[in-house]
């Protein structure tokens, strides 16, 4: 069960609007006040930086004045909801976790749902409750897998793909080849990770197993660079950022593609495992450990191919171009009939709604 802080993080704050448009439209990324590492929040910050660097006005919109993520270095423009006044030409980018509250957002700004994991679309939506994207200008997601999910769930919805980028300055292979070390990130499936490691048993003797949990971005990158093998325990991912970052760091990745990650698990430089098959996972890990001992150069070469593939396919320049093109289209578009309907019927009394959100 979610604790009270987690429940509140899934509700949008009170947002106020004004009819007076001052300056160019601003693109606000509504973001939970979450103080520990989160890949989704990191991507929102990156988007805002990219848009501002491209000459567009953008800001992360946190719930509280003064809140800012401290687990990675940034100089991102941040606005607290109590201080913000959203104008009719502005764009409000809303994470998929707020989906059940879309009808409570303020009238005025164009709404874009940012679905970094389409499998969370109906998360926490009560049985029998209808989730509608009718008042949404468009949805933005990060993979073809999530795009297909959204198009099936909401026929007629405009869905654009803006792929994640892996920063090569942060995630890159080590200058010296790593040795017998395995990195594990078990947050999504800790029980499966425990089973796999227990199945490996004595085969792990002589290997160093490092668990990556609660680390900063730079710490995560350093730990990945130090490992030859990365075990991926994703679950219904929108993309699969950790295995992509591990590949960029030169790791040989074994694990669950988790649907959204299928696009990066190329068998020529990684080992995808059928979802949930812990025995197959352990067998493949054992085979890969043995292969490393017999010919470490071959496995390092596979890791180098993976790093090059990620560097080319998920380049920051590509992300920037896709993002700017999409947001320029949203800002320039004429509101649709469904948007106009939402603007006419949306509730303006957000003080009253705030009491409902805390219930």
N, C-alpha and C positions, 0 to 999 in steps of 0.2 A: 504494500500500500504506500502511496506517495505521502511524504511528510508535508507539513503545512507550507514550508518554504517551496518545495517542489510544486505543490498545487498552485500556489500564487504565481510561480514562474510561468505557468501555462495559461495565465489569464493576462490579457493586455491591460496596461495601466490606463488611467483616465487621460484621454487625449483631447486637446482643445483646438479649435479652428478659428480662423479669421477670414473674412471675405477680401481683405486687403492684400494683394499680391505685391510684395516688395522684392525686387530683384528677380533673377531667373528661378525657375522651378528647382526645388530641392528634393533629392531622393533620400528618404529616411528609411533606414533599416532597423525596424523594431527588433530588439534583442533582449533576451532575459538577463537579469542581473545575476549571472552565474560565475562564482569566483574561482572555479577550478577548471583545469584544461578541458576544452570541448572543441572538437574539430569544426563543428558547425558554426560556432561563434567566431572562431578564427577566420573562417571563410567570409563571414559577413564583414568583419573588419577589413579583410583584403579587398573586397568589392568596393567598399567606401574609399579606400586609398586609391584604387585604380581609377575610379570615377573622378575623384578630385584631381588626380594627376593628369587626367584627360581633359580637364577644363570644365567638368560638370560639377554642380553643387551637390554634395552628398554628406550624410552624417549618420553615425550609429545613434539610434534613439533608445537609450536605456530607460528603465522604469524610474530610477531615482536620480536626482541631481547629484553630481559628483562621483557617480559610480563609473569605474573603468576596470577592464581586465588587467591584472598585474602579472599574469603567468607567462606573458611574452612581451617583448619590447615593441612599442609602437608609438606613433605620433598621430594616430587617427583622430579625425574630428568627431567629437562626441557631444550629444545634447541630452539632457535629462527631460523626461516627459513633462514634469511640472513647468519647465521653462519654455517648452516648444509651443508654437502656434502654427498649425498646418494650414496652408493656403489651398485654394481650389486647383491650382496648377501643379501642386506638389505630387510626389509619388510616395506611397506608403508601402514598403516591402515588408511582408508579414511571414514569419516562419510557419510551416505546416502545423506545428504543435498548437497554434492558436486557432485552428480551423473551426472548432465549435463556437468560437466567439466572433466570427467574421461579421455577423449581423449586428454586432454591438460597436463596431468601429465607427468613428465619426464620419459624417457626410462631408464631402468636399474633395479630399485628395483621391487620386487614382490609386486603387489597391492592386498590388501584385503579390501573389503567394509564392514564396521562395521555398520550394520543396526539395530540401537536400536529401531527404529520404522519404520517398512516396509511401513506403510501408508504414509510416507513422501517420498517414492521412486520417485514418479513422480511430487512431489511438485516443482513448478516454472519451470517445463519443458514446453517450449512453445508449443502451439497447432501445431501439424504436425511434431514436432521434435521427432526423434527416440532416445530412450535411450538404449544404448547397454552396456552389461556387458561382452562382448566377450573377452576383454583384462584383465579380472579380474581373479586372481588365485583362489579365493574363497570368499564367503561371510560368515560373522559371525553375528549371531543375538542372541536375548536373550529369545525367547519364541517359542514354537511350532507354535503359530498362525502366527508370522512373518515369520517363516521358510516356512510354507505352502504358504504364499503370494509370497515369493521370488522364490520358486520352480515353481509356476504356471507362474509367470511373465517371468522367465528366465530358460526355460527347459535346463537341462544339467549342470546348475551351481552347483558347490559344495557348500552346505550350512551347516554350523555347528551351533549348539546351545551351547552358553556359558551363562548359567543363571546368572542373577544378584544375588548378595548376600546382605543380610541385616546384618549389623554389630551389634551383640547383646550387645556390649559394649556401643553403642550409642543409639540404639532403643530397649527398654525393658520396661516392665510394672513398674509403680511407686510402691514404697514400701507401700504407704498408698493408699487405694482405692479412686479414684477421685469421685467427686460428680456430680451435675447437670450442666455439661459443655459439649458443643458441639463444635468440631473443624471443620472448613470448609477450604478447599483449592480450591478457585473458578477460578483459573487462566485460565483453558482451556474453561470453560463454565460459564462466569460470569452472563449472562442473565438467564440461567437455575437456577443457585444458587440463584439469586435474586427472581425468581418466587417461588421456593420452600420455602424460608424463609418468603415471603409474604403470601403464602398459609397457612403456619403454624400459622401466626398471633399471636393471644393472647395465643395460646398453648405454646409459648416460654416464657411466663411470669414465672419468677422464675428460668429460665435457662440462663446460661452465654454462649453466642455464640462468639467464638474467630476465627478470620480470620487469616490464615497463608499465608503470602505473603511477599516475599523479605527477608525471615528469613535465617539465617545461618543454617547449618546442625544441630549444637548443639541446637540452639534456636528452630528449628522445632521439634526435638526430645522431648525437654522439654514441648512444647505446646501440643504435642500429648499425652504425659504421663499424662498431667493434665486433659484430657478429657475422658469422658466415652463413647461418641459417636463421630464417624467421618463420615462426609458426603463427598462422593467421586464423583467428577464431571469430570471424565476423558472423553476424546474424541479420539477415534481411537488410542489407546495406543499400543505401542509395548509390554508392560508388565503391567504396573500399579504400579510404584514404590511408590507413596504416600500412596495408600491404604495398600500396603504390609508393609510399615514402620509404618502406624497407627496400623495395626494388631499386629505387633511386639511390639508395645508400649502398648498393652492391650486394645485398643479401640474396640468397637462393630461397625463395618463398614457397612454403608448403602450407596448404590449408583450404578452408571453405571460402569459395568466391562470394557466397552470400548474395547471389543473384546480380546485384548491381556491380559486383566486382568481376563478373565473368569477362568483361572486355579487357582486363589487364592480365588475366591468368593464361598466358600463352604457354602451352606445354613445352615449347622449345627452351624456355628459361625459367620455368616454375612447375609446381605440381599441384593442380587443382584436385580437391577431394570432394566426393559426393556429400551433400549437406548432411551433417549429423553422423556420418560414418566414422566413429572414433577409432575402430579397429583398422580400417583402411588408412586413416590418418597416421596412426602409430606405425604401421608397417612401412608406409612411404617415408616417414621420418627416419626409421631405422635403416632403410635402404639408402637414403641420402647421406646419413652419417657414415655408413660403410663406404659409400662411393667417395666421400670427401677424404677418408683415410687412405683409400687406394690411389686417388688422383685428385688432390686438392686443386690443382691448376685448372682442371676441367670445370669444377664447380665454380671457381672464381670467374672463369670465362663466361659461364652462364649468367652469373650475377652481373658481370659487366655488360652483357647484352641486354639484360633487363633494365639496367640503369640508363643505357642509351635509348632504349625504347621509351621509357617514361620521360626522359629529358626532351625527346622530340615531340611526343604525342601530347604531353601535358605541360607545354611551355607557357610561361606567364604571358608572353606576347599574344598567344592564341586566346587565352582567357580574356585578356584586356579587349581584344577586338570583338569577340562575341558579346561581351558584357556591354560595351559602349553602343554597339549596333542595336542590341535589344532595348536598352533604356532610352535611346534616342527615338526609337519607334513608339515606345509607350508614351513618352512625353508629347510626341507630335500627333498621336492618334486622337480622333474625335471620339468622345465617350459613346459607348454602345447603348442600346435601349435598356439592357439589363443594368448597366451602371447608373443610368439616369433614374431608373426605378429605385435603385438602392439609395441614391442621393435624396429622392423625394420622401422615401419612407423610413430612412434611418432615424433612430432616436437621438435627439440632441442633448437630452438631460443626462450627461455622463456622471454627474454626482450621484444620482439615484442608482445608476447602474453599478457604480463602484461598490455600493453596499451589497448588491446581488453577487458580485464576483467574490466577495470575501465570505459568502455563506457556504 
